[in-house]
Amino acid sequence: MSSTELVVDARGLTKAYRDGEIRYPALRGVDLQVRAGEFVALMGPSGSGKSTLLHVIAGLDRPDGGQLRVAGHDLPSMDETALALFRRRCVGIVFQYFNLLHHLDALTNVMLPALLAGTPPGVARARALALLETLDIASLAAKRPPQLSGGERQRVAIARALINEPMLLLADEPTGSVDRGAAEHILDLLAAANARGQTIVLVTHDPAVAGHARRVLHLRNGQIVAGAAAPA
């Protein structure tokens, strides 16, 4: 994909959640354009809409209104099967709370997206082991998530998101559960992925983490209130 093409093109996105009769707006007319190869950070206080926006871009949640194209796909028009295939082919996701499968060991958790994409098991295993080695957790390959610390689970989740070398990497607080040294290691890994051409949209509350991005946007009350919503 050319660096002038938009991987994310969101216009006027709205999203609200309901609790009985009470409606809670999460996104209020968000415009966001991200070009191929960009590294964009989203910042804002808790409840500002950062994670909701990331989930909508990933096709995990549907917007109530607005237009959204990701990697050339018109997400609001796609059914759940098509969205699952889109994620498998185009997107890697680092969830804030990891979303690892507790009955599988760390190695298999990392391998799973590659296996679902049709990668031969031997190739998937080699890729997964290499990523675990890069993240300094190869010795934990046989352990299941309940046997791992929060920081170790975080790194397994990052390896899983990277294994298919996705066009778009969406990372929700990828350094939130690790110490500063491990955080720098993770950010170096993300920078290397970006240097290889992967597009990254990262959610963080940490200005030091956001400083690794090329463009930083600030959300408040479901709106982008600072930073350029479109690339220069």
LUMTOR-185677 format. One record per residue: residue number from 1; residue in one letter; x, y, z of N, C-alpha, C in turn. Coordinates in pm, 1 decimal. Example, Ala and Ser with C-alpha at 12.3 -4.5 7.8 and 13.67 -1.06 7.14 Angstrom:
residues 2
(r 1,"a",(1319.0,-569.0,780.0),(1230.0,-450.0,780.0),(1320.0,-330.0,780.0)) (r 2,"s",(1285.0,-225.0,708.0),(1367.0,-106.0,714.0),(1290.0,3.0,787.0)) 
***
This chain:
residues 232
(r 1,"m",(84.4,-119.6,0.0),(0.0,0.0,0.0),(87.8,124.4,0.0)) (r 2,"s",(56.4,220.9,-87.7),(132.9,344.5,-97.5),(119.5,427.2,29.3)) (r 3,"s",(227.4,502.4,62.4),(225.8,585.1,183.7),(127.4,701.1,173.2)) (r 4,"t",(74.6,726.9,53.2),(-24.9,833.1,38.1),(-167.1,780.6,58.1)) (r 5,"e",(-183.7,648.3,62.8),(-316.6,590.6,78.9),(-358.3,591.2,225.6)) (r 6,"l",(-487.7,604.2,247.0),(-541.1,604.4,382.8),(-571.1,461.6,427.0)) (r 7,"v",(-508.8,420.2,535.6),(-542.5,291.6,596.6),(-667.8,307.3,681.9)) (r 8,"v",(-679.2,420.7,749.8),(-798.8,452.0,829.1),(-858.9,581.7,776.9)) (r 9,"d",(-986.5,577.3,742.3),(-1057.2,697.6,698.3),(-1192.7,700.2,768.8)) (r 10,"a",(-1196.2,771.2,881.6),(-1317.1,780.7,963.4),(-1371.0,922.6,955.4)) (r 11,"r",(-1500.2,934.8,930.6),(-1561.1,1067.0,915.7),(-1694.3,1070.5,990.6)) (r 12,"g",(-1699.3,1159.5,1088.5),(-1823.3,1180.0,1162.5),(-1869.2,1060.8,1244.7)) (r 13,"l",(-1774.3,982.4,1298.3),(-1812.6,862.6,1373.9),(-1883.9,898.5,1503.8)) (r 14,"t",(-1995.4,832.4,1526.4),(-2065.5,845.0,1654.0),(-2088.3,705.7,1712.0)) (r 15,"k",(-2089.4,700.1,1844.5),(-2115.3,574.5,1913.9),(-2163.7,606.8,2053.7)) (r 16,"a",(-2270.3,539.1,2095.6),(-2321.5,556.9,2231.5),(-2356.5,420.5,2289.5)) (r 17,"y",(-2346.8,411.6,2419.7),(-2385.7,290.2,2491.4),(-2506.6,322.2,2578.7)) (r 18,"r",(-2586.2,220.1,2605.7),(-2707.4,240.2,2685.9),(-2705.1,153.0,2810.9)) (r 19,"d",(-2756.1,209.6,2916.1),(-2780.5,136.0,3039.7),(-2925.3,163.5,3076.6)) (r 20,"g",(-3012.6,73.2,3031.6),(-3155.1,98.7,3047.7),(-3196.9,216.4,2961.8)) (r 21,"e",(-3253.3,316.6,3025.6),(-3298.5,435.0,2952.7),(-3189.1,540.7,2939.7)) (r 22,"i",(-3075.6,516.9,3002.5),(-2968.5,617.1,3001.7),(-2874.7,591.3,2884.5)) (r 23,"r",(-2845.3,695.6,2809.9),(-2757.5,687.1,2692.9),(-2625.9,756.6,2724.7)) (r 24,"y",(-2514.2,686.0,2698.7),(-2381.5,741.0,2725.7),(-2305.3,757.1,2594.1)) (r 25,"p",(-2294.2,879.6,2542.3),(-2218.1,898.7,2418.2),(-2069.2,870.1,2440.8)) (r 26,"a",(-2010.0,789.1,2353.3),(-1866.9,757.2,2362.1),(-1787.3,826.2,2252.3)) (r 27,"l",(-1845.2,837.0,2133.3),(-1782.4,909.1,2022.3),(-1882.2,1011.0,1969.9)) (r 28,"r",(-1834.1,1133.1,1948.1),(-1922.3,1242.3,1906.5),(-1868.7,1305.3,1778.4)) (r 29,"g",(-1891.4,1240.5,1666.4),(-1852.6,1298.5,1537.9),(-1702.9,1300.0,1513.8)) (r 30,"v",(-1636.2,1187.8,1536.7),(-1490.2,1181.1,1523.1),(-1449.2,1168.8,1376.7)) (r 31,"d",(-1357.3,1254.7,1336.5),(-1289.9,1244.5,1206.8),(-1145.8,1202.4,1232.5)) (r 32,"l",(-1098.9,1100.4,1159.7),(-960.5,1055.2,1175.0),(-913.9,991.3,1045.8)) (r 33,"q",(-802.7,1041.1,993.8),(-741.0,981.4,876.4),(-597.5,941.7,910.6)) (r 34,"v",(-561.9,818.1,878.1),(-427.7,766.2,903.9),(-373.9,707.1,775.0)) (r 35,"r",(-259.1,757.2,732.1),(-197.4,706.7,609.4),(-117.0,580.5,635.2)) (r 36,"a",(-95.3,504.5,528.6),(-12.1,384.7,536.6),(125.9,421.9,589.1)) (r 37,"g",(174.6,346.1,686.1),(308.2,367.4,740.7),(316.5,468.5,852.2)) (r 38,"e",(203.5,527.9,891.7),(206.3,624.3,1002.8),(211.0,553.3,1138.0)) (r 39,"f",(256.1,627.5,1238.8),(253.1,583.8,1378.7),(181.1,694.5,1454.7)) (r 40,"v",(56.6,668.3,1494.4),(-29.9,768.8,1556.0),(-63.0,726.3,1698.9)) (r 41,"a",(-54.8,820.7,1791.7),(-91.9,794.9,1931.0),(-219.4,870.7,1964.8)) (r 42,"l",(-308.6,804.8,2037.6),(-430.7,866.5,2088.4),(-418.1,879.9,2239.2)) (r 43,"m",(-434.0,1001.8,2289.5),(-426.0,1027.1,2433.0),(-557.1,1087.7,2481.9)) (r 44,"g",(-577.9,1078.9,2612.6),(-696.5,1138.3,2671.8),(-727.4,1072.6,2804.0)) (r 45,"p",(-808.3,1137.6,2886.5),(-843.1,1080.4,3016.9),(-931.0,957.4,3002.1)) (r 46,"s",(-945.1,882.9,3109.3),(-1034.5,767.4,3110.4),(-1175.5,811.5,3072.6)) (r 47,"g",(-1238.6,735.2,2984.1),(-1373.2,769.4,2941.2),(-1379.8,868.5,2827.4)) (r 48,"s",(-1264.9,902.2,2768.6),(-1263.5,1001.8,2660.8),(-1302.9,943.4,2525.8)) (r 49,"g",(-1307.2,810.4,2514.5),(-1345.1,747.6,2388.0),(-1230.8,680.5,2314.6)) (r 50,"k",(-1111.4,678.3,2373.6),(-993.8,622.5,2305.4),(-1012.7,474.8,2270.1)) (r 51,"s",(-1046.2,395.6,2369.7),(-1060.3,251.6,2346.0),(-1179.5,222.1,2256.0)) (r 52,"t",(-1287.6,297.1,2272.7),(-1403.3,278.7,2184.4),(-1364.9,304.3,2040.1)) (r 53,"l",(-1291.0,410.9,2015.2),(-1248.0,442.1,1879.3),(-1162.1,329.4,1823.2)) (r 54,"l",(-1071.2,276.8,1903.7),(-985.8,167.5,1858.5),(-1069.8,44.0,1824.2)) (r 55,"h",(-1167.1,13.0,1908.1),(-1251.5,-104.5,1884.2),(-1337.2,-87.1,1759.4)) (r 56,"v",(-1383.1,33.5,1733.6),(-1461.5,59.3,1612.9),(-1373.4,43.6,1488.9)) (r 57,"i",(-1251.4,96.2,1494.3),(-1158.8,82.9,1381.4),(-1126.9,-63.9,1355.0)) (r 58,"a",(-1121.9,-144.7,1461.3),(-1091.8,-287.4,1446.9),(-1212.4,-368.3,1399.6)) (r 59,"g",(-1328.1,-306.6,1392.8),(-1447.7,-381.2,1355.6),(-1500.9,-467.6,1468.1)) (r 60,"l",(-1456.6,-441.6,1590.7),(-1506.8,-515.2,1707.0),(-1633.8,-452.7,1762.2)) (r 61,"d",(-1656.2,-328.0,1729.4),(-1775.4,-255.8,1771.4),(-1823.8,-175.8,1651.5)) (r 62,"r",(-1951.9,-159.7,1638.7),(-2007.0,-88.9,1522.6),(-2040.6,55.6,1559.5)) (r 63,"p",(-2007.2,150.2,1472.8),(-2047.6,288.8,1498.7),(-2197.9,303.9,1480.7)) (r 64,"d",(-2254.2,400.5,1549.6),(-2395.9,431.3,1530.7),(-2417.4,517.3,1406.9)) (r 65,"g",(-2316.1,596.2,1373.2),(-2327.1,683.4,1257.7),(-2190.1,721.1,1205.6)) (r 66,"g",(-2187.5,782.1,1087.6),(-2061.9,822.2,1025.7),(-2014.1,720.5,923.5)) (r 67,"q",(-1899.9,749.2,864.6),(-1840.5,663.6,761.9),(-1706.6,611.1,811.7)) (r 68,"l",(-1674.9,486.3,774.0),(-1549.3,426.5,818.9),(-1498.3,326.9,715.8)) (r 69,"r",(-1381.0,359.0,661.9),(-1310.8,265.8,574.0),(-1175.1,235.6,637.1)) (r 70,"v",(-1143.2,107.4,646.3),(-1015.3,63.3,702.2),(-953.3,-35.7,604.9)) (r 71,"a",(-831.8,-4.5,560.1),(-761.9,-89.1,462.3),(-850.3,-115.5,340.6)) (r 72,"g",(-925.3,-13.5,300.9),(-1009.3,-24.5,182.4),(-1143.6,-90.7,204.4)) (r 73,"h",(-1173.4,-132.2,326.8),(-1298.3,-201.5,357.2),(-1398.1,-105.4,422.2)) (r 74,"d",(-1522.3,-109.7,373.4),(-1630.3,-29.5,431.7),(-1688.8,-107.5,549.4)) (r 75,"l",(-1634.1,-83.5,668.5),(-1666.9,-168.5,783.2),(-1815.1,-168.9,821.5)) (r 76,"p",(-1884.9,-54.1,822.5),(-2025.5,-57.9,865.9),(-2115.0,-146.1,778.3)) (r 77,"s",(-2073.4,-170.9,654.6),(-2156.9,-250.6,564.0),(-2128.1,-400.2,572.2)) (r 78,"m",(-2027.8,-440.8,651.3),(-1984.0,-580.3,654.2),(-2053.1,-658.3,765.6)) (r 79,"d",(-2081.6,-787.3,737.9),(-2139.0,-871.6,842.6),(-2027.6,-926.4,932.1)) (r 80,"e",(-2065.4,-999.4,1036.3),(-1967.2,-1043.8,1135.5),(-1864.4,-1139.4,1075.9)) (r 81,"t",(-1906.1,-1224.2,984.0),(-1811.6,-1317.3,921.0),(-1708.0,-1241.4,840.0)) (r 82,"a",(-1753.5,-1142.9,763.1),(-1661.2,-1062.7,682.4),(-1568.0,-981.0,771.1)) (r 83,"l",(-1619.3,-929.6,882.1),(-1535.3,-852.8,974.4),(-1427.7,-940.7,1037.7)) (r 84,"a",(-1463.1,-1064.1,1072.4),(-1364.0,-1155.7,1129.9),(-1253.8,-1184.9,1028.7)) (r 85,"l",(-1290.2,-1203.6,903.0),(-1191.0,-1229.1,798.6),(-1103.6,-1106.0,776.4)) (r 86,"f",(-1165.1,-988.2,779.0),(-1090.3,-862.6,767.3),(-986.5,-850.9,877.9)) (r 87,"r",(-1025.9,-877.4,1001.9),(-930.3,-868.3,1112.9),(-817.1,-968.9,1095.9)) (r 88,"r",(-851.8,-1089.8,1054.3),(-750.5,-1193.8,1038.8),(-646.5,-1154.0,934.9)) (r 89,"r",(-690.2,-1088.9,828.8),(-600.4,-1056.5,717.5),(-529.1,-922.8,733.4)) (r 90,"c",(-591.9,-828.4,800.5),(-542.4,-690.4,793.9),(-498.2,-629.4,926.3)) (r 91,"v",(-545.6,-682.3,1039.0),(-531.2,-610.8,1166.0),(-468.7,-699.9,1273.3)) (r 92,"g",(-377.2,-640.9,1350.2),(-328.8,-701.8,1473.2),(-373.7,-614.5,1589.0)) (r 93,"i",(-420.6,-676.5,1697.4),(-478.0,-600.3,1808.2),(-409.8,-638.4,1938.9)) (r 94,"v",(-362.7,-536.4,2010.1),(-313.7,-555.5,2146.6),(-421.4,-500.7,2239.2)) (r 95,"f",(-490.9,-589.9,2308.5),(-600.0,-548.6,2396.2),(-545.8,-500.5,2530.0)) (r 96,"q",(-615.4,-404.8,2588.7),(-573.7,-350.4,2718.0),(-570.2,-458.8,2825.6)) (r 97,"y",(-663.5,-552.5,2818.2),(-670.1,-659.3,2918.9),(-630.7,-794.4,2858.7)) (r 98,"f",(-549.9,-788.7,2753.5),(-479.2,-902.9,2695.0),(-567.1,-997.0,2613.2)) (r 99,"n",(-682.3,-1042.8,2668.4),(-772.0,-1135.5,2597.5),(-701.1,-1261.7,2549.7)) (r 100,"l",(-613.5,-1315.8,2632.4),(-548.1,-1442.4,2600.7),(-641.0,-1558.3,2637.0)) (r 101,"l",(-620.7,-1672.2,2571.3),(-698.1,-1792.1,2601.1),(-629.0,-1868.2,2713.9)) (r 102,"h",(-693.2,-1876.0,2827.5),(-629.1,-1927.4,2948.0),(-600.3,-2076.9,2942.9)) (r 103,"h",(-669.4,-2151.8,2857.1),(-646.1,-2295.9,2850.7),(-532.7,-2332.4,2754.7)) (r 104,"l",(-477.4,-2232.4,2685.1),(-365.7,-2255.3,2593.3),(-238.7,-2195.3,2651.1)) (r 105,"d",(-124.7,-2257.0,2619.8),(1.6,-2200.4,2667.5),(37.7,-2075.8,2587.3)) (r 106,"a",(139.7,-2005.5,2633.0),(178.0,-1878.7,2570.3),(213.5,-1897.9,2423.6)) (r 107,"l",(289.2,-2002.7,2393.1),(330.2,-2027.2,2255.0),(209.2,-2046.2,2164.7)) (r 108,"t",(112.9,-2125.6,2207.6),(-4.5,-2151.7,2124.3),(-90.5,-2027.2,2110.4)) (r 109,"n",(-101.7,-1947.1,2216.6),(-173.3,-1820.0,2205.5),(-114.1,-1733.2,2095.6)) (r 110,"v",(18.3,-1727.9,2088.4),(84.4,-1645.8,1986.8),(66.7,-1706.7,1848.4)) (r 111,"m",(75.4,-1838.3,1838.6),(63.7,-1906.7,1709.9),(-75.4,-1896.6,1649.4)) (r 112,"l",(-178.6,-1886.1,1732.6),(-316.3,-1904.2,1687.7),(-356.5,-1816.7,1568.6)) (r 113,"p",(-329.2,-1684.6,1568.5),(-367.9,-1605.3,1451.5),(-301.3,-1653.0,1322.7)) (r 114,"a",(-177.2,-1698.4,1331.9),(-108.0,-1748.6,1212.9),(-172.0,-1877.8,1163.9)) (r 115,"l",(-207.1,-1966.3,1256.0),(-272.3,-2091.5,1217.2),(-407.5,-2064.1,1151.9)) (r 116,"l",(-483.2,-1969.5,1208.2),(-613.6,-1934.7,1151.1),(-599.7,-1874.2,1012.2)) (r 117,"a",(-485.5,-1810.5,987.0),(-460.7,-1750.4,855.4),(-406.0,-1851.4,755.0)) (r 118,"g",(-389.6,-1977.0,798.1),(-344.0,-2080.7,706.5),(-194.5,-2102.8,702.5)) (r 119,"t",(-120.8,-2042.6,794.3),(23.9,-2062.7,800.0),(53.3,-2205.8,845.5)) (r 120,"p",(146.3,-2276.4,779.6),(181.7,-2411.7,823.9),(226.1,-2411.0,969.7)) (r 121,"p",(187.5,-2512.4,1047.7),(219.1,-2513.5,1190.9),(366.6,-2494.2,1222.8)) (r 122,"g",(455.0,-2555.6,1145.6),(597.9,-2540.7,1172.4),(644.8,-2397.8,1155.4)) (r 123,"v",(592.8,-2331.2,1052.7),(628.9,-2191.2,1027.4),(571.4,-2102.7,1137.5)) (r 124,"a",(445.8,-2127.1,1174.8),(382.1,-2048.4,1281.0),(457.9,-2064.2,1412.4)) (r 125,"r",(500.8,-2186.3,1442.0),(573.5,-2210.8,1566.2),(706.9,-2135.9,1566.7)) (r 126,"a",(777.4,-2140.0,1454.6),(907.2,-2071.6,1446.4),(890.2,-1921.2,1462.4)) (r 127,"r",(788.2,-1864.9,1397.5),(762.5,-1720.8,1409.8),(729.0,-1684.4,1554.3)) (r 128,"a",(642.9,-1765.0,1615.9),(600.6,-1736.3,1753.0),(718.4,-1742.9,1849.3)) (r 129,"l",(801.8,-1843.8,1835.1),(918.1,-1856.3,1923.0),(1013.4,-1739.1,1904.7)) (r 130,"a",(1029.9,-1693.8,1779.8),(1118.5,-1580.3,1753.6),(1065.5,-1453.9,1820.8)) (r 131,"l",(934.2,-1433.5,1815.5),(875.5,-1315.9,1879.9),(887.8,-1324.1,2031.9)) (r 132,"l",(862.7,-1441.4,2087.9),(877.7,-1457.2,2232.6),(1021.8,-1433.4,2275.3)) (r 133,"e",(1115.7,-1477.4,2192.0),(1257.5,-1453.9,2220.8),(1288.2,-1304.5,2217.3)) (r 134,"t",(1237.2,-1236.0,2116.9),(1259.5,-1091.9,2104.5),(1204.8,-1017.2,2225.9)) (r 135,"l",(1095.6,-1066.9,2280.7),(1031.3,-1002.5,2395.6),(1080.8,-1057.9,2529.3)) (r 136,"d",(1186.3,-1139.6,2523.5),(1251.3,-1193.2,2644.8),(1160.4,-1282.6,2728.3)) (r 137,"i",(1070.2,-1354.7,2663.4),(981.7,-1445.5,2737.8),(977.0,-1584.3,2673.8)) (r 138,"a",(1078.7,-1620.6,2596.2),(1080.1,-1753.1,2533.9),(1076.9,-1864.2,2638.3)) (r 139,"s",(1133.6,-1838.4,2755.0),(1136.1,-1939.8,2861.0),(997.6,-1967.1,2919.0)) (r 140,"l",(901.0,-1881.8,2885.0),(765.1,-1896.1,2937.9),(669.2,-1956.1,2835.4)) (r 141,"a",(722.4,-2006.5,2724.7),(639.2,-2053.2,2613.5),(538.6,-2159.9,2654.8)) (r 142,"a",(574.4,-2245.0,2749.7),(487.1,-2356.3,2788.9),(390.6,-2319.9,2901.4)) (r 143,"k",(398.7,-2198.7,2951.5),(311.5,-2158.0,3063.0),(180.4,-2100.2,3010.4)) (r 144,"r",(73.1,-2125.3,3083.7),(-56.6,-2069.1,3049.1),(-72.9,-1930.7,3113.2)) (r 145,"p",(-160.1,-1846.3,3058.1),(-174.3,-1709.5,3109.1),(-193.2,-1697.1,3260.1)) (r 146,"p",(-272.1,-1784.8,3326.9),(-285.1,-1768.4,3472.4),(-153.8,-1786.1,3548.3)) (r 147,"q",(-54.4,-1846.3,3483.9),(75.4,-1866.9,3547.6),(172.2,-1751.5,3521.4)) (r 148,"l",(127.3,-1651.5,3446.6),(213.0,-1539.9,3407.2),(175.4,-1413.2,3483.3)) (r 149,"s",(272.6,-1324.1,3498.9),(245.6,-1192.1,3556.3),(173.8,-1105.2,3453.5)) (r 150,"g",(123.7,-991.4,3498.8),(57.7,-899.8,3406.2),(149.5,-854.5,3294.7)) (r 151,"g",(273.6,-821.6,3328.3),(368.5,-777.7,3226.5),(402.0,-887.0,3127.4)) (r 152,"e",(410.2,-1010.9,3175.4),(438.4,-1123.6,3085.8),(320.7,-1148.8,2992.2)) (r 153,"r",(199.7,-1139.3,3045.0),(81.3,-1153.8,2959.1),(77.9,-1043.9,2853.0)) (r 154,"q",(116.1,-923.3,2893.9),(119.4,-812.1,2799.3),(209.6,-844.0,2681.4)) (r 155,"r",(326.1,-898.8,2709.3),(421.3,-929.2,2602.6),(373.7,-1044.7,2514.4)) (r 156,"v",(306.3,-1142.5,2573.9),(247.0,-1249.6,2492.9),(142.2,-1190.7,2397.9)) (r 157,"a",(60.7,-1098.5,2449.2),(-42.7,-1035.3,2366.8),(18.8,-955.6,2252.3)) (r 158,"i",(130.1,-890.8,2277.6),(197.5,-813.9,2172.5),(253.9,-907.4,2066.3)) (r 159,"a",(315.6,-1017.4,2109.7),(366.7,-1115.4,2013.8),(253.5,-1169.6,1927.1)) (r 160,"r",(140.1,-1198.7,1988.6),(24.5,-1249.2,1913.1),(-21.2,-1147.6,1808.4)) (r 161,"a",(-22.0,-1021.1,1844.2),(-67.2,-917.1,1751.0),(27.8,-900.1,1633.4)) (r 162,"l",(155.0,-931.7,1653.9),(256.2,-908.1,1550.9),(280.5,-1027.4,1459.7)) (r 163,"i",(233.8,-1146.4,1496.1),(279.3,-1266.6,1427.2),(243.5,-1269.1,1278.9)) (r 164,"n",(131.8,-1211.6,1240.7),(93.5,-1211.6,1099.0),(144.6,-1089.4,1023.0)) (r 165,"e",(227.8,-1008.7,1088.8),(278.8,-884.7,1028.0),(164.9,-805.5,964.2)) (r 166,"p",(65.8,-766.8,1044.7),(-53.8,-703.6,989.6),(-24.4,-566.3,929.6)) (r 167,"m",(-106.9,-530.3,832.5),(-97.8,-397.7,773.1),(-120.7,-289.0,877.8)) (r 168,"l",(-214.8,-315.6,969.7),(-253.2,-218.4,1072.2),(-243.1,-282.9,1209.9)) (r 169,"l",(-167.9,-218.9,1298.5),(-156.3,-265.2,1436.7),(-227.2,-165.2,1527.2)) (r 170,"l",(-324.4,-214.0,1603.9),(-399.3,-132.2,1698.7),(-359.8,-176.0,1839.0)) (r 171,"a",(-304.2,-84.7,1917.2),(-249.1,-120.7,2048.2),(-312.2,-34.5,2156.6)) (r 172,"d",(-383.6,-99.2,2248.7),(-452.1,-29.6,2358.0),(-368.0,-42.9,2484.6)) (r 173,"e",(-300.3,64.0,2521.9),(-212.1,66.8,2639.7),(-112.3,-50.2,2638.1)) (r 174,"p",(-30.3,-61.5,2532.3),(58.1,-178.6,2520.8),(168.8,-183.5,2624.4)) (r 175,"t",(194.1,-72.4,2693.4),(298.7,-71.2,2796.8),(240.4,-54.2,2936.7)) (r 176,"g",(109.5,-65.9,2948.7),(43.4,-33.8,3074.6),(74.0,-127.5,3189.4)) (r 177,"s",(119.6,-250.2,3159.8),(141.0,-348.8,3266.8),(287.1,-386.8,3285.1)) (r 178,"v",(377.7,-309.4,3225.9),(519.7,-345.4,3232.9),(600.1,-230.9,3293.5)) (r 179,"d",(722.8,-262.8,3339.6),(808.8,-158.8,3394.8),(870.0,-76.2,3282.1)) (r 180,"r",(940.8,30.5,3318.7),(992.2,123.7,3218.8),(1088.6,56.3,3121.6)) (r 181,"g",(1174.6,-31.6,3171.7),(1268.7,-99.2,3083.3),(1198.5,-185.7,2981.1)) (r 182,"a",(1099.2,-263.3,3026.1),(1022.5,-347.1,2933.7),(940.9,-261.2,2837.8)) (r 183,"a",(890.9,-147.0,2887.3),(814.3,-56.7,2801.3),(899.8,-5.6,2685.9)) (r 184,"e",(1022.7,32.7,2715.0),(1111.8,80.5,2609.4),(1139.8,-29.6,2508.4)) (r 185,"h",(1153.3,-152.6,2556.9),(1177.0,-266.4,2468.9),(1057.6,-286.9,2375.7)) (r 186,"i",(937.2,-278.3,2431.3),(816.0,-292.3,2350.8),(805.6,-180.2,2248.1)) (r 187,"l",(835.9,-58.3,2289.6),(828.1,55.3,2197.3),(930.9,43.1,2086.2)) (r 188,"d",(1048.4,-10.3,2117.2),(1148.4,-35.1,2012.7),(1095.4,-137.2,1912.1)) (r 189,"l",(1025.9,-239.5,1962.0),(969.0,-341.6,1874.4),(861.2,-281.7,1784.2)) (r 190,"l",(777.1,-195.5,1841.1),(674.3,-129.1,1760.9),(737.3,-35.9,1658.1)) (r 191,"a",(843.5,34.7,1698.3),(912.7,123.7,1604.5),(972.3,44.4,1488.9)) (r 192,"a",(1026.0,-74.1,1518.3),(1082.4,-158.0,1412.6),(972.7,-205.8,1317.9)) (r 193,"a",(856.3,-241.7,1373.1),(743.8,-282.2,1289.0),(699.1,-166.7,1200.4)) (r 194,"n",(695.1,-47.1,1257.3),(658.4,71.3,1180.5),(760.0,100.1,1071.1)) (r 195,"a",(888.2,80.1,1101.2),(993.1,101.8,1001.3),(980.1,3.7,885.0)) (r 196,"r",(921.4,-113.7,910.3),(898.6,-212.0,803.8),(773.0,-179.8,723.7)) (r 197,"g",(702.7,-73.2,761.5),(587.3,-30.7,684.4),(452.9,-54.6,749.4)) (r 198,"q",(451.0,-113.8,869.5),(323.4,-136.0,936.2),(269.3,-4.2,992.1)) (r 199,"t",(140.2,14.5,978.1),(71.9,131.8,1031.3),(30.0,102.0,1174.9)) (r 200,"i",(54.7,197.6,1264.7),(26.2,174.9,1406.2),(-61.6,287.4,1461.3)) (r 201,"v",(-168.0,248.1,1529.6),(-248.7,341.6,1607.8),(-245.5,291.1,1751.5)) (r 202,"l",(-194.7,374.0,1840.2),(-167.2,333.6,1978.3),(-243.8,422.7,2075.2)) (r 203,"v",(-308.7,362.3,2173.0),(-375.6,435.1,2281.0),(-286.2,433.5,2403.8)) (r 204,"t",(-266.0,549.5,2464.4),(-185.1,556.5,2585.9),(-226.1,677.0,2669.1)) (r 205,"h",(-198.8,669.5,2798.6),(-216.5,786.0,2885.8),(-81.7,847.0,2919.8)) (r 206,"d",(27.4,784.4,2871.2),(164.1,821.3,2909.2),(228.0,909.2,2801.0)) (r 207,"p",(256.8,1036.0,2830.6),(318.9,1123.3,2730.3),(451.7,1069.8,2677.8)) (r 208,"a",(527.3,999.5,2762.0),(655.4,944.4,2717.0),(634.1,837.7,2610.9)) (r 209,"v",(529.5,758.2,2625.1),(496.9,656.8,2524.4),(446.7,724.6,2397.4)) (r 210,"a",(357.4,821.7,2412.7),(304.1,893.5,2296.3),(414.8,962.7,2218.0)) (r 211,"g",(522.3,1000.5,2288.0),(633.2,1068.3,2222.2),(703.7,985.2,2117.7)) (r 212,"h",(681.5,854.3,2116.8),(742.1,768.8,2014.8),(664.3,773.9,1883.2)) (r 213,"a",(541.5,826.2,1887.2),(459.4,834.3,1766.7),(497.1,957.1,1684.5)) (r 214,"r",(460.1,954.2,1559.0),(486.6,1068.7,1470.8),(377.0,1174.2,1479.6)) (r 215,"r",(259.3,1131.5,1526.2),(146.5,1223.8,1538.1),(68.4,1186.4,1663.7)) (r 216,"v",(36.0,1286.2,1743.9),(-33.9,1262.6,1870.6),(-166.1,1338.9,1869.1)) (r 217,"l",(-275.3,1266.9,1896.9),(-408.0,1326.9,1902.9),(-461.9,1314.7,2045.0)) (r 218,"h",(-536.8,1414.7,2087.5),(-595.7,1414.1,2221.4),(-747.7,1408.9,2209.6)) (r 219,"l",(-807.3,1314.4,2281.5),(-952.5,1301.2,2284.8),(-1006.3,1345.1,2420.0)) (r 220,"r",(-1123.3,1405.5,2415.6),(-1195.3,1439.9,2538.0),(-1344.3,1436.7,2506.9)) (r 221,"n",(-1420.1,1367.8,2590.9),(-1565.2,1358.6,2572.9),(-1603.5,1312.9,2432.7)) (r 222,"g",(-1528.5,1214.7,2381.6),(-1563.6,1154.9,2253.5),(-1528.9,1236.6,2131.9)) (r 223,"q",(-1445.2,1338.0,2148.3),(-1405.7,1422.0,2035.4),(-1254.9,1442.9,2035.4)) (r 224,"i",(-1197.2,1458.1,1916.4),(-1056.3,1495.0,1905.7),(-1046.9,1645.1,1928.9)) (r 225,"v",(-975.2,1683.2,2034.6),(-970.7,1823.8,2074.4),(-834.5,1887.1,2050.3)) (r 226,"a",(-733.5,1807.2,2018.8),(-600.4,1861.7,1991.2),(-524.2,1763.4,1904.4)) (r 227,"g",(-436.4,1818.8,1820.9),(-361.2,1736.5,1727.2),(-431.4,1733.6,1593.3)) (r 228,"a",(-356.3,1700.1,1488.6),(-410.0,1698.3,1353.2),(-480.9,1566.2,1328.2)) (r 229,"a",(-612.3,1571.7,1302.0),(-689.5,1450.2,1277.4),(-657.1,1388.5,1142.6)) (r 230,"a",(-596.6,1468.9,1053.2),(-555.9,1418.9,922.0),(-406.3,1440.2,905.9)) (r 231,"p",(-337.7,1350.8,831.4),(-193.8,1367.5,810.7),(-164.1,1492.8,731.7)) (r 232,"a",(-45.6,1549.1,754.7),(-6.9,1671.4,683.7),(16.4,1641.9,536.7)) 
***
